[in-house]
Structure formats: structure tokens, C-alpha cells
Amino acid sequence: MCQTGLNIADYKLAVHQLAEYSRLLKSNADQWARLAESAHEHDLSNKLQEAGAKAAEVTALFESAMEELRYHSHVHISDA
């Protein structure tokens, strides 16, 4: 842990887990959208497709955050 209490390893793990979870949400939303479409529930299918697209956007944001963490260099506070 660094001086300010930010543990980068923990942050990386958390962001990675969130990204994986959002990928799973997208996959599930896409699967349910296909099932709804095959049942001729077009409005439901469209909403699920939209949810899948938003989950993909969230995944991209988490991946961007992971890039920031990958190259993070914390400037420590001096005791002066």
C-alpha cells in the first residue's frame, strides 16, 4: 500500500473483475435478445440489444481505466 492508502494491485484486480462482469452481462443480454426475437418479442429484443450495447460501452470504459492503472506511477507525498 502506498502512503495515501491507494493499493494499485487491488484496484487492478477490482477493475479487471468489473470488466469481466460487464462482458458477461453483454453476452447474457445478447443471448436473451436472440431468444426474445425468436419468440417474436421485438420490443423486448430491442431493449435487450440496447442493454448489451451499453454493457459493451461499460466494458470499454473499464478497459480504459485498466490502461490508466497499468501505467500508473504514484507521486509519493514527502514528509517535509
KESE-736824 format. One record per residue: x, y, z of N, C-alpha, C, O in turn; residue in three letters. Coordinates in steps of 0.2 Angstrom, whole numbers, padded with zeros to 4 digits, always signed. Layout:
KESE-736824
XYZXYZXYZXYZala
...
This chain:
KESE-736824
+0004-0006+0000+0000+0000+0000+0005+0006+0000+0010+0006+0003met
+0003+0011-0004+0007+0017-0004+0004+0022+0002+0000+0021+0005cys
+0008+0028+0002+0007+0032+0008+0000+0035+0008-0003+0036+0014gln
-0004+0036+0003-0010+0039+0003-0016+0033+0003-0022+0035+0004thr
-0014+0027+0004-0019+0022+0005-0021+0019-0001-0026+0015-0001gly
-0019+0020-0007-0021+0018-0013-0017+0011-0015-0011+0012-0017leu
-0020+0006-0015-0017-0001-0017-0018-0002-0024-0024-0004-0026asn
-0013-0001-0028-0014-0002-0036-0016-0009-0038-0020-0010-0042ile
-0013-0014-0034-0014-0021-0036-0021-0022-0035-0025-0026-0039ala
-0024-0020-0029-0031-0021-0028-0036-0018-0033-0041-0020-0035asp
-0034-0011-0035-0038-0008-0040-0038-0012-0046-0043-0012-0050tyr
-0032-0014-0048-0031-0018-0055-0036-0024-0054-0039-0025-0059lys
-0036-0028-0049-0040-0034-0048-0047-0032-0049-0051-0035-0052leu
-0049-0027-0045-0056-0024-0045-0059-0022-0052-0064-0024-0054ala
-0055-0018-0055-0057-0016-0062-0057-0022-0067-0061-0022-0071val
-0052-0026-0066-0052-0032-0071-0059-0036-0070-0062-0038-0074his
-0060-0037-0063-0066-0041-0062-0073-0037-0064-0077-0041-0067gln
-0073-0031-0064-0079-0027-0066-0079-0028-0074-0085-0028-0076leu
-0073-0027-0077-0073-0028-0085-0076-0035-0087-0080-0036-0091ala
-0074-0040-0083-0076-0047-0085-0084-0048-0083-0087-0051-0087glu
-0086-0045-0078-0093-0045-0076-0097-0041-0082-0102-0044-0084tyr
-0095-0036-0084-0098-0032-0089-0098-0036-0096-0103-0035-0100ser
-0093-0040-0097-0093-0044-0103-0098-0049-0103-0102-0051-0108arg
-0099-0052-0097-0104-0057-0095-0111-0054-0096-0115-0058-0099leu
-0112-0048-0094-0118-0045-0095-0120-0044-0102-0126-0046-0104leu
-0115-0042-0106-0116-0041-0113-0118-0048-0116-0123-0048-0120lys
-0114-0053-0115-0116-0060-0118-0123-0062-0116-0126-0065-0120ser
-0125-0061-0110-0131-0064-0107-0137-0059-0111-0142-0062-0113asn
-0136-0053-0111-0141-0049-0114-0142-0051-0121-0147-0051-0124ala
-0136-0052-0125-0137-0054-0132-0140-0061-0133-0144-0061-0137asp
-0139-0065-0128-0142-0072-0129-0150-0071-0128-0154-0074-0131gln
-0152-0067-0122-0159-0066-0121-0162-0062-0127-0168-0063-0128trp
-0159-0058-0130-0161-0054-0135-0163-0058-0141-0168-0058-0144ala
-0158-0063-0143-0160-0068-0148-0166-0072-0146-0170-0074-0151arg
-0166-0075-0140-0172-0079-0138-0178-0075-0139-0183-0077-0141leu
-0178-0068-0137-0184-0064-0137-0186-0063-0144-0192-0063-0146ala
-0181-0062-0149-0183-0061-0156-0186-0067-0159-0190-0067-0163glu
-0183-0073-0157-0186-0079-0160-0193-0080-0157-0197-0084-0161ser
-0195-0077-0152-0202-0078-0149-0206-0072-0152-0212-0071-0149ala
-0203-0068-0156-0207-0063-0159-0209-0057-0154-0213-0054-0155his
-0204-0057-0149-0205-0051-0144-0200-0046-0146-0195-0045-0143glu
-0202-0042-0151-0197-0037-0154-0195-0032-0150-0189-0030-0149his
-0200-0029-0146-0198-0023-0142-0194-0026-0136-0189-0022-0134asp
-0195-0032-0133-0191-0034-0128-0184-0036-0131-0179-0034-0128leu
-0183-0038-0137-0177-0040-0140-0173-0034-0141-0167-0033-0140ser
-0176-0028-0143-0173-0022-0144-0170-0019-0138-0165-0016-0138asn
-0174-0019-0133-0172-0017-0126-0166-0021-0124-0161-0018-0121lys
-0166-0027-0125-0160-0032-0123-0154-0030-0127-0148-0030-0124leu
-0155-0029-0133-0149-0027-0138-0146-0021-0135-0140-0020-0135gln
-0151-0016-0134-0148-0010-0131-0144-0010-0125-0139-0007-0124glu
-0147-0015-0120-0143-0016-0114-0136-0019-0115-0131-0017-0112ala
-0136-0024-0120-0130-0027-0122-0125-0022-0125-0119-0022-0124gly
-0127-0017-0129-0123-0012-0132-0120-0007-0126-0115-0005-0126ala
-0125-0006-0121-0122-0001-0116-0117-0005-0111-0112-0002-0109lys
-0118-0012-0111-0113-0016-0107-0107-0016-0110-0101-0016-0107ala
-0107-0016-0117-0100-0015-0121-0097-0009-0120-0091-0008-0119ala
-0101-0003-0119-0098+0003-0118-0095+0003-0111-0089+0006-0110glu
-0098+0000-0106-0095+0000-0099-0089-0004-0099-0084-0002-0096val
-0089-0010-0103-0083-0014-0104-0077-0009-0106-0071-0010-0104thr
-0078-0005-0111-0073-0001-0114-0071+0004-0109-0065+0005-0109ala
-0075+0007-0105-0073+0011-0100-0069+0008-0095-0063+0011-0093leu
-0070+0002-0093-0066-0002-0088-0059-0004-0091-0054-0003-0088phe
-0059-0005-0097-0053-0007-0101-0049-0001-0101-0042-0001-0100glu
-0052+0005-0102-0048+0011-0102-0045+0013-0095-0039+0015-0094ser
-0049+0012-0090-0047+0013-0083-0041+0008-0082-0036+0010-0078ala
-0041+0002-0084-0036-0003-0083-0030-0001-0086-0024-0002-0084met
-0030+0002-0092-0024+0005-0095-0021+0011-0091-0015+0011-0090glu
-0025+0015-0088-0023+0020-0084-0019+0017-0078-0014+0019-0076glu
-0022+0012-0075-0019+0008-0069-0012+0005-0071-0008+0005-0067leu
-0012+0002-0077-0006-0001-0080+0000+0003-0080+0005+0001-0078arg
-0001+0009-0081+0005+0014-0082+0005+0019-0076+0008+0024-0077tyr
+0001+0018-0071+0001+0022-0065+0007+0023-0061+0010+0018-0060his
+0009+0029-0060+0015+0030-0056+0013+0035-0051+0012+0041-0053ser
+0013+0033-0045+0010+0037-0040+0016+0042-0037+0021+0039-0035his
+0015+0048-0037+0020+0053-0034+0019+0053-0026+0013+0055-0024val
+0023+0050-0022+0023+0050-0015+0023+0057-0012+0027+0061-0014his
+0020+0058-0007+0020+0064-0003+0026+0064+0001+0027+0059+0005ile
+0029+0070+0001+0035+0070+0005+0033+0072+0012+0028+0075+0014ser
+0038+0070+0017+0036+0072+0024+0039+0079+0026+0039+0081+0032asp
+0041+0083+0021+0043+0090+0023+0038+0094+0026+0040+0100+0027ala
